[in-house]
Amino acid sequence: MFYFTSNVVSPPYTMYMGEDKHENEELIRWGFPEDVWFHVDKVSSAHVYLRLHLNETLDDVPQSVIDDCAQLVKANSISGNKMNNIDVVYTMWANLKKTQGMDVGQVGFFKDKEVRKVKVEKRINEIVNRLNKTKTEDHPDFRQLREDRDREEREDQKKKMADQRKREKEAEDQKKREAETRSYANLMRAENMTSNRDDGNDSDDFM
């Protein structure tokens, strides 16, 4: 798998691309839900994935980063790289659909309306060269990466739930203390009223 860095914004974004159709197949199966998939529309091309930042949605991604991904996927398409005015389609990984009978590396969509397009008029060498300078290669265990990611998310959710329960318990304890304080204050006022009345009675008896 090849990794690239889009550093046109800060913090930068990480992109990665399968080396061949078999790695593409693994990425389709074991990708991350927070990844965005890019492909040249209607022609063969590489599969490029963009890793979103924490708590980010597709709408939050700057257009300059989208353009970087589109240029990268165009540059890694044998036919698309030679064409002008092509469309690059992109969608969240979770929208990728794999069914029996599809070729290796082939993919469909669960919801077509969630697939977006960006027009690429021509290859911009400045962008492609900048991205290629950041290129690194690795051959990870895709399934293990996904399992590690899911485990971290479960642990994070457990921590959030524990923190939420702690905050709720603290709020409940605070309400109890406030109620006890109000009850004690009311009691003290009642005792003061009784004491004043008793003092008055003592004075009458003395008179």
HUURMO-V916907 format. One record per residue. N is the residue number from 1. RES is the residue in three letters. OMEGA is omega as a letter, one per 20 degrees, with the letter a starting at -180 (NA if undefined). NEAR is the number of other ideal C-beta (glycine too) atoms within 8 Angstrom. D_CENTER is the distance of its C-alpha to the mean C-alpha in Angstrom with 1 decimal. Layout:
n = (N | N)
res = (RES | RES)
omega = (OMEGA | OMEGA)
near = (NEAR | NEAR)
d_center = (D_CENTER | D_CENTER)
This chain:
n = (1 | 2 | 3 | 4 | 5 | 6 | 7 | 8 | 9 | 10 | 11 | 12 | 13 | 14 | 15 | 16 | 17 | 18 | 19 | 20 | 21 | 22 | 23 | 24 | 25 | 26 | 27 | 28 | 29 | 30 | 31 | 32 | 33 | 34 | 35 | 36 | 37 | 38 | 39 | 40 | 41 | 42 | 43 | 44 | 45 | 46 | 47 | 48 | 49 | 50 | 51 | 52 | 53 | 54 | 55 | 56 | 57 | 58 | 59 | 60 | 61 | 62 | 63 | 64 | 65 | 66 | 67 | 68 | 69 | 70 | 71 | 72 | 73 | 74 | 75 | 76 | 77 | 78 | 79 | 80 | 81 | 82 | 83 | 84 | 85 | 86 | 87 | 88 | 89 | 90 | 91 | 92 | 93 | 94 | 95 | 96 | 97 | 98 | 99 | 100 | 101 | 102 | 103 | 104 | 105 | 106 | 107 | 108 | 109 | 110 | 111 | 112 | 113 | 114 | 115 | 116 | 117 | 118 | 119 | 120 | 121 | 122 | 123 | 124 | 125 | 126 | 127 | 128 | 129 | 130 | 131 | 132 | 133 | 134 | 135 | 136 | 137 | 138 | 139 | 140 | 141 | 142 | 143 | 144 | 145 | 146 | 147 | 148 | 149 | 150 | 151 | 152 | 153 | 154 | 155 | 156 | 157 | 158 | 159 | 160 | 161 | 162 | 163 | 164 | 165 | 166 | 167 | 168 | 169 | 170 | 171 | 172 | 173 | 174 | 175 | 176 | 177 | 178 | 179 | 180 | 181 | 182 | 183 | 184 | 185 | 186 | 187 | 188 | 189 | 190 | 191 | 192 | 193 | 194 | 195 | 196 | 197 | 198 | 199 | 200 | 201 | 202 | 203 | 204 | 205 | 206 | 207)
res = (MET | PHE | TYR | PHE | THR | SER | ASN | VAL | VAL | SER | PRO | PRO | TYR | THR | MET | TYR | MET | GLY | GLU | ASP | LYS | HIS | GLU | ASN | GLU | GLU | LEU | ILE | ARG | TRP | GLY | PHE | PRO | GLU | ASP | VAL | TRP | PHE | HIS | VAL | ASP | LYS | VAL | SER | SER | ALA | HIS | VAL | TYR | LEU | ARG | LEU | HIS | LEU | ASN | GLU | THR | LEU | ASP | ASP | VAL | PRO | GLN | SER | VAL | ILE | ASP | ASP | CYS | ALA | GLN | LEU | VAL | LYS | ALA | ASN | SER | ILE | SER | GLY | ASN | LYS | MET | ASN | ASN | ILE | ASP | VAL | VAL | TYR | THR | MET | TRP | ALA | ASN | LEU | LYS | LYS | THR | GLN | GLY | MET | ASP | VAL | GLY | GLN | VAL | GLY | PHE | PHE | LYS | ASP | LYS | GLU | VAL | ARG | LYS | VAL | LYS | VAL | GLU | LYS | ARG | ILE | ASN | GLU | ILE | VAL | ASN | ARG | LEU | ASN | LYS | THR | LYS | THR | GLU | ASP | HIS | PRO | ASP | PHE | ARG | GLN | LEU | ARG | GLU | ASP | ARG | ASP | ARG | GLU | GLU | ARG | GLU | ASP | GLN | LYS | LYS | LYS | MET | ALA | ASP | GLN | ARG | LYS | ARG | GLU | LYS | GLU | ALA | GLU | ASP | GLN | LYS | LYS | ARG | GLU | ALA | GLU | THR | ARG | SER | TYR | ALA | ASN | LEU | MET | ARG | ALA | GLU | ASN | MET | THR | SER | ASN | ARG | ASP | ASP | GLY | ASN | ASP | SER | ASP | ASP | PHE | MET)
omega = (r | r | r | r | r | a | r | r | r | i | a | r | r | r | r | a | r | a | r | a | r | r | r | r | r | r | r | a | a | r | r | r | a | r | r | a | r | r | r | a | r | r | a | r | r | r | a | r | r | r | r | r | a | r | a | r | r | r | a | a | r | a | a | r | r | r | r | a | a | r | a | a | r | a | a | r | a | a | a | a | a | a | r | r | r | r | r | r | r | a | r | a | a | a | r | a | r | a | r | r | r | r | r | a | r | a | r | a | r | a | a | a | r | r | a | r | r | a | r | a | a | r | r | a | a | r | a | r | r | r | a | r | a | a | r | a | r | r | a | r | a | r | a | r | a | r | r | r | a | r | r | r | r | r | r | r | r | r | r | r | r | r | r | r | r | r | r | r | r | r | r | r | r | r | r | r | r | r | r | r | r | r | r | r | r | r | r | r | r | r | r | r | r | a | r | a | r | r | r | a | r | a | r | a | a | r | NA)
near = (12 | 9 | 12 | 13 | 10 | 15 | 7 | 8 | 10 | 4 | 5 | 9 | 13 | 10 | 16 | 12 | 14 | 14 | 7 | 6 | 8 | 9 | 11 | 13 | 10 | 11 | 14 | 11 | 9 | 8 | 12 | 8 | 7 | 7 | 12 | 13 | 15 | 14 | 12 | 14 | 9 | 4 | 10 | 7 | 11 | 11 | 14 | 14 | 14 | 15 | 11 | 11 | 8 | 3 | 3 | 8 | 5 | 8 | 4 | 7 | 12 | 7 | 6 | 9 | 13 | 11 | 10 | 14 | 16 | 13 | 14 | 17 | 18 | 15 | 9 | 10 | 13 | 6 | 8 | 13 | 10 | 5 | 8 | 5 | 7 | 12 | 10 | 15 | 11 | 15 | 12 | 10 | 13 | 6 | 12 | 13 | 8 | 8 | 6 | 3 | 3 | 8 | 4 | 7 | 11 | 6 | 10 | 9 | 11 | 8 | 7 | 5 | 4 | 10 | 11 | 8 | 9 | 10 | 7 | 12 | 5 | 6 | 9 | 7 | 6 | 6 | 11 | 12 | 8 | 8 | 15 | 8 | 6 | 10 | 9 | 6 | 8 | 6 | 4 | 7 | 5 | 11 | 9 | 8 | 10 | 11 | 8 | 8 | 9 | 8 | 8 | 8 | 8 | 8 | 8 | 8 | 8 | 8 | 8 | 8 | 8 | 8 | 8 | 8 | 8 | 8 | 8 | 8 | 8 | 8 | 8 | 8 | 8 | 8 | 8 | 8 | 8 | 8 | 8 | 8 | 8 | 8 | 8 | 8 | 8 | 8 | 8 | 8 | 8 | 8 | 8 | 8 | 8 | 8 | 8 | 8 | 8 | 8 | 8 | 8 | 8 | 8 | 8 | 7 | 6 | 5 | 4)
d_center = (21.8 | 21.7 | 19.2 | 19.2 | 18.0 | 17.6 | 19.1 | 20.1 | 17.7 | 16.9 | 14.8 | 15.1 | 12.9 | 13.5 | 14.8 | 16.6 | 19.3 | 21.4 | 25.0 | 26.6 | 26.3 | 26.2 | 23.1 | 21.6 | 22.4 | 20.8 | 17.5 | 17.7 | 18.3 | 16.2 | 13.1 | 9.5 | 7.7 | 4.8 | 8.2 | 10.4 | 14.1 | 17.1 | 20.7 | 24.0 | 25.2 | 28.3 | 29.1 | 28.3 | 25.8 | 23.4 | 19.9 | 17.5 | 13.8 | 11.5 | 8.7 | 6.0 | 6.0 | 4.7 | 4.1 | 4.8 | 6.2 | 8.9 | 11.5 | 10.5 | 11.4 | 15.0 | 17.7 | 19.1 | 16.2 | 16.4 | 20.1 | 19.7 | 18.0 | 20.6 | 23.4 | 22.3 | 22.3 | 25.5 | 27.2 | 26.5 | 28.1 | 31.8 | 32.9 | 30.1 | 30.7 | 34.2 | 33.4 | 32.9 | 31.1 | 28.6 | 25.5 | 22.2 | 20.0 | 16.2 | 13.7 | 10.6 | 11.6 | 11.9 | 14.5 | 16.7 | 19.8 | 22.4 | 25.8 | 29.1 | 31.3 | 28.7 | 29.5 | 27.7 | 24.7 | 25.1 | 22.3 | 22.2 | 19.8 | 19.5 | 19.3 | 21.0 | 20.2 | 16.5 | 17.7 | 18.1 | 20.8 | 21.7 | 25.3 | 26.4 | 30.0 | 30.8 | 29.7 | 29.2 | 30.4 | 29.4 | 25.7 | 26.2 | 28.4 | 26.0 | 23.2 | 25.8 | 26.8 | 23.5 | 23.7 | 23.7 | 24.3 | 23.4 | 24.0 | 21.6 | 21.7 | 18.8 | 19.2 | 19.4 | 16.2 | 14.3 | 16.4 | 15.8 | 12.0 | 12.6 | 15.3 | 13.3 | 10.8 | 14.1 | 15.7 | 13.1 | 13.5 | 17.2 | 17.3 | 15.7 | 18.2 | 21.0 | 20.4 | 20.4 | 23.6 | 25.1 | 24.5 | 26.1 | 29.0 | 29.6 | 29.7 | 32.0 | 34.2 | 34.4 | 35.5 | 38.2 | 39.5 | 39.7 | 41.6 | 43.9 | 44.6 | 45.5 | 47.6 | 49.5 | 50.0 | 51.5 | 53.7 | 55.0 | 55.9 | 57.9 | 59.7 | 60.7 | 62.1 | 64.2 | 65.4 | 66.5 | 68.3 | 70.1 | 71.2 | 72.7 | 74.6 | 76.0 | 77.3 | 79.0 | 80.7 | 82.0 | 83.4)
